[in-house]
Amino acid sequence: MKPTAHHRDQYFDYSRAIMTFQDMDVYGHLNNSLHNQYYDNAINRYLSFEGGLCMRTSPVIGLIVNSTCDYFQEVSWPENEYLDVGVRVNKLGRSSVQYAGALFIPGEDLALAQGTMTHVWVDRLSRDAVSIPDEIREAMEEIFYSEQ
């Protein structure tokens, strides 16, 4: 089944990504490797500010075990200096969570790209899977998306 671009209102937390000349590939559009980086930055920003995650000292951390990205529209700099990065939670388990991220040109409704990232929460030292901490889980529940 061919994926379709999501709408802006399907995401609950937004941050802004600044595009630069160095982000362009030889074809003159945003390098595909940066899409997931933008999602990852937005997710970790949300977890830090809303979930209280301290990445340097927390005994529990989330490791990416899967990521995807679908592309719908090219985007270039300097025509677009900024992108809006939307995030949400698609699935929430005991020790894992699947996030969705989407990139939007400011003022536009349809995503130019969207993807997913799955974190498994582990003990920082042993790397054994652990339950998602309550404060972080509560923040995840705030941006949970249900396709009803």
C-alpha positions in Angstrom: 0.0 0.0 0.0 1.4 3.4 -1.0 1.8 5.7 1.9 0.0 9.1 1.9 1.2 12.3 3.4 -0.1 13.1 6.8 -1.8 16.3 7.8 -0.4 18.8 10.3 -3.2 18.2 12.8 -2.1 14.5 13.1 0.9 15.6 15.1 0.9 17.1 18.6 4.3 18.7 19.4 6.3 20.9 17.0 9.8 22.2 16.9 11.6 24.1 14.2 14.5 22.8 12.2 16.9 25.3 10.5 18.1 24.2 7.1 21.5 25.3 5.8 23.4 25.2 2.6 25.4 22.3 4.0 22.2 20.2 4.4 21.7 20.1 0.6 22.9 17.2 -1.5 24.3 17.3 -5.0 20.8 17.4 -6.4 20.0 20.6 -4.6 17.5 19.3 -2.1 17.6 18.3 1.6 19.8 15.3 2.0 17.7 12.3 2.9 20.0 11.4 5.8 18.8 14.5 7.7 15.1 13.7 7.8 15.5 11.1 10.5 18.0 13.4 12.3 15.3 16.1 12.4 12.8 13.6 13.8 15.3 12.3 16.4 16.2 15.8 17.5 12.5 16.7 17.9 11.7 13.5 19.8 14.6 14.0 22.2 13.7 17.6 22.7 10.2 16.6 23.7 11.4 13.9 26.0 13.9 16.3 27.7 11.5 19.2 28.2 8.2 17.4 28.7 9.4 14.0 30.1 12.3 15.1 32.3 14.8 12.9 30.5 18.4 13.9 31.2 20.4 12.1 28.5 23.7 12.5 30.2 22.8 11.1 33.6 19.5 9.1 33.4 20.0 5.5 34.4 17.5 4.6 31.7 17.9 5.5 28.1 16.0 4.9 24.8 17.9 3.2 22.0 16.7 3.4 18.4 16.1 -0.2 17.1 14.1 0.7 13.9 13.5 3.8 11.7 11.6 4.4 8.5 11.0 7.4 6.2 8.6 8.1 3.4 9.3 11.1 1.1 6.5 13.0 -0.7 8.1 16.3 -1.8 11.5 17.8 -2.3 12.6 20.8 -0.2 15.5 23.1 -0.9 17.5 25.9 0.8 17.4 29.0 0.6 13.8 28.8 -0.7 13.0 27.3 2.6 15.1 28.3 5.6 13.0 26.4 8.2 10.9 23.3 8.5 8.4 22.5 11.2 9.0 19.0 12.7 5.9 17.4 14.2 6.1 14.4 16.5 3.6 12.0 18.1 3.5 8.5 19.6 1.9 5.7 17.5 2.5 2.7 19.8 3.4 2.5 23.5 4.4 -0.7 25.2 6.1 -1.6 28.5 9.7 -1.0 27.3 9.3 0.2 23.8 7.6 3.1 22.0 7.1 3.9 18.3 7.2 7.6 17.5 6.2 9.2 14.2 7.8 12.4 12.9 6.8 14.6 10.0 8.4 17.5 8.2 6.3 20.4 7.1 7.0 23.6 5.2 5.8 26.4 7.5 2.2 27.3 6.6 1.6 24.1 4.6 -0.8 21.3 5.8 0.7 18.2 4.2 3.9 16.5 5.3 6.8 16.6 2.8 8.2 13.6 4.6 7.2 11.4 7.5 8.7 8.5 9.3 8.8 6.3 12.4 11.4 5.6 15.1 11.2 2.9 17.7 13.0 3.2 21.0 13.6 0.3 23.4 14.2 1.6 26.9 17.2 0.0 28.5 19.3 0.3 31.6 22.2 2.6 30.7 24.9 0.2 32.0 23.6 -3.3 31.4 21.6 -2.5 28.3 18.8 -4.8 29.5 15.3 -3.7 28.5 13.4 -1.9 31.3 10.0 -0.3 31.8 9.6 3.2 30.5 9.9 5.6 33.5 6.6 6.9 34.7 7.3 10.6 34.0 8.5 9.9 30.5 5.5 7.5 29.8 3.1 10.3 30.9 4.8 12.7 28.4 4.4 10.0 25.7 0.8 9.5 26.5 0.2 13.3 26.0 1.2 12.9 22.3 -0.3 9.5 21.7 -2.2 9.4 18.3 -5.1 7.1 17.8 -6.5 6.6 14.3 -10.2 6.5 15.2 
